Amino acid sequence: MLIKLKGKKVIWIGDIDVDRGGISELEYRKLDSTLKSFNMVQTIQNCTRIAGRGNEFTYSTVDVIITNCYSDFKSSVVLNDEQIGDHYAISCELQFKVEKPPKFEGIAIRDYSSNNVKAFQTHLANLDLTPLFQSSEVDSALSILETSLNKHHDHFFPLETIKKHEKFIFKPSEESLNAIKLKRRLHKKFKKKLRKVEESSCNHCNICNRCISAHLAWDEYRKQRNKTTLLTKANKRENLVNDLKTKSAKNDLKGIWKSIKLATNTSSKTNTQP
């Protein structure tokens, strides 16, 4: 049993029927040797049982608290006012901090906004490449170009940290992210075309070039929207399957049910009526 608990914090409370005061006895020496091999100590020092036979009384310490995290203990005492049969109650007070996992997880992403892309393109157009052309070796020229691009790439596309909720198990793939970006661009394009139709005097005639262009933009956006929805659903399904496989390999039954409830939008506190 102790071998299975190796590496974990253990607090064992109970009656072991081995008197701590009997240091010279074989049973105690065996117990003491076993505890030491697992870096465990017995924290109760005073007598926990008083038994009387006639005019004679025996005092023993058979009710114990054994632990391998004694540094977390504030106190470990015998409650002389609380007696159960011929045994005294024992108690311990712990002082430790339980770290609560953060509700949100930080994710670092690059800011590839359209303004940054345009600024990067302008900078590349005005970049002085004289040292590159003057280099006589291909490897040296390649190294200069790579260093320059990496330096300016980090400057124009800085890393930003966004927050992701701990219950958000959907991790979009690169294909899904690209599809979402394209969908947003097409939606902006459609809104721009629609604005021009509303500003014109055609009154949505569906015949003029502006109306036809707006309809084409809407069809293009609608197709991309439906494609993005299918990609997102497939991506979520794949993430859920991978999450369940990972937790199944660890035999994490609690985590498996948590993922299932999150995926099905089922509350863990839902009460079912008989």
N, C-alpha and C positions, 0 to 999 in steps of 0.2 A: 504493500500500500504506500509506504513512504517513498519507494522508488518512483511510483507514478506521479507523486507530488513534488518531485525534485525540480528545483528552479522556480517554485511558486511559494507565495507567502502562506504559511500554515499556522493556525491557532487551534490547538487541540485541548478541549476542556472535558474533564470527566474523572471518574473513580477508577484507578488502575490496580487497586489492591496490592500495590508494592509500596512499602513504607519508605519514604525518602529519608527518614531518620536512621534506617538500618543500613548504614554505609558499608558495614562489613559483611552484609549478607550477599549471597551469590546472585539472587534475583535482582537486587538493586544494582550490582556491578554490571550485570548484563544489560540492564536498561540504560544505565549511564553511558556505557560504551556505544550502544546503538544510537542514542541521542547525539552524542558527540560526532559520530560518523556522518550525520546529516545536519550538522551545525545547529542543533536544537538545544534549548535550555528549558529547565523547569523553573517557573517564576514564583511559585508559592513557597514561602519559607516557614510559615508558622504551622502549628498543629491544626488539623481539620477534622479530626475524629477523636472523641473521648469515649472509651468503653470501660464499663465498670463490672467487676466480678467480686461481689462481696465488698470487702473493704479495700480492694485493690483497683486501681485505675490504670489504663494504658492510653498513651498519647501517641498518635501517628499522623503522618501526612500522606494520605492516600488519594485525596482529591487534589488534582493538579491542573495547572495550565502550562502546556508545552508549546513552544513556538520557535520559529526561526527568524522572527522579525521583532526581537525584543526592543530594538531601538525605537519602535513606534509606540511602545507602551508608556503611558503616563503613570499608571499605578497598577498593582496587582496585589490584592489583599484578601484576607479571610474576614467574613462578616460574622463577628461573634454574636451579634444580636439575632441572626437568622439561622435557625437550626432545623434540619430535616432529619428526624430520627436521632441517631447519634452522630450525625455529620453536620458540620458547619458549611454554610453557603460560601462560595468564593466568587470574586468578581475581578474584572480587569477593565481599565479605561485606556482607550487608544487615542493617539493623536496622529492623524495622517490626512493628507489632502488628496481628495479624489478629483483628478483632472477631467473636467467635462469636455468632450470633443467639441470643437468649434461648429457652430451651426452652418457657417459658410466656409467654403474652401476657396483659396485664392488661385486663380489660373492666369498665367502670363501669356499674353498674345501681342502680336505686332499690330500697330495702327496703320493699316493699308487704306486709309481714306483717300478719296479722289483728290483732295487738295494736296496731300502728301505725295501722291503719285505724280501730279503735275509739277510740283516743286522739284522732285527728283529728276524728272525728265528735263526740266529747264537747266538744272545744275549739270547734268551730263552733257547737254548741248554746249555749255560754256566751259566744260572741263578742259584744262590744259594737258594734252597727252604728249607733249614734247619729250619728256623723259622716256616714255614708252617707245616712241619711234626711234629714239637715239640708241636704244639698247641693242647690242649686237647679238645677244643670245636669246633664244626663244624662251627658255626656262626663266631667265631673269625678267623678260618682258611680261610673261604670264604672271609671275609673282607680284610685279608692280601693279598690274591691272587688278589682280585679285585683292590685294591689300587696299587699294584705292576704293574699289567697289564695296568691300565689306565695311570700311570706315564710314563711307557716305550712306550706305544702307542703314547702319545702326543710327545714324544721325537723323535721317529723314523718316525712318520707320521705327520709332522708339517702342520699347516694350511697355505694355500697360497691363495692370492687374485687374481682372474682373472677379466678381464673387459668384460662386456656384453653391447652391444649397446642398446640404449633405444628403437629402433625399432625392436629389436629381441624378438618376442613374443613366439618363440618356447622354451619351457622349457622341456627338455628331462626327461622322467621318468627313474626310476631305471632299469627297464627292457630294455629300449632303450640304456642306458649307458653301461650296461653289454653286450648287443649285439654288440655295437660299439667296445668295448674293445676286445671281442672275435674275431671279424672280423679283427681287426688290428693284433692280435696275429697270426691268421691263414695266413694272408697275409705275415707276416715276415717269417713264416714257409715255405710257398710256395717259397718265394724269396731265402731262404737258400737252399732248394732242387734244385731250378733251377740253382743256382750258382754252385752247385756240378756237375750238368749235363754239364754245359758249360765248367767247368774245366777238365772234363773227355775227353777221346778220342772216345766216342761212336758216336759223331756227331748227337745227337738226334735220336737215332735208334728206340726209342719207344718200345724196347724189353727188355733192361737191367733193372736191379732192380732200378737204379737211375732214369731212365725215367719214369718207372711205379710209383715210389714213388712221383715224381714231379707231374704227372698227378692226382694222388689221392689227393695230397695236394691242387691242383688247384680246383678240384671238391668240396672239403670240403670248401675251401674259397668262391667259387662262390655261394654255397648254403647259407652260412652264410651271404654273401653280399646281396643276394636277400631278405633274411629274415629280415635283418636290415633295408633295404629300406622300406619294408612293415610296420615294426614297427614304423619307423620314420614318415611315412606319416600318420599313424593312430594316433600317438602321437600329431602331428601338428594339425590334424583335431580336436582332443579332446580339445587341448589348445585353439584353435580359438573359438570353441563353448562355452567353459567356459568363455572366455574373453568377448564374445558378451552377454552372459547371465548376467554377472556381470555389464556390462555397461548399459544393458537394464533395470536392476533393479534400476540403478541410473538415468535413463532417459538421459544418456549421448550420445546424437545423434552424436555429433562431434567425440567422441571417437569410436563409432560404425563404422562410415564411415572410420575413420582412420585405424581401424583394418582390415576392408574389403579391403581397398586399399593396405595395407601391405601384406595381404594374397594373393591377386591377382596380386601383383607386378604392380599395376596401379599408375602412378604418379598423384598427386593432381593437377598438373599444365598442364595436358594434354589438348591440345586444339583440339576440334572436328570441322572439316570443315563441313559447311552446304551442 
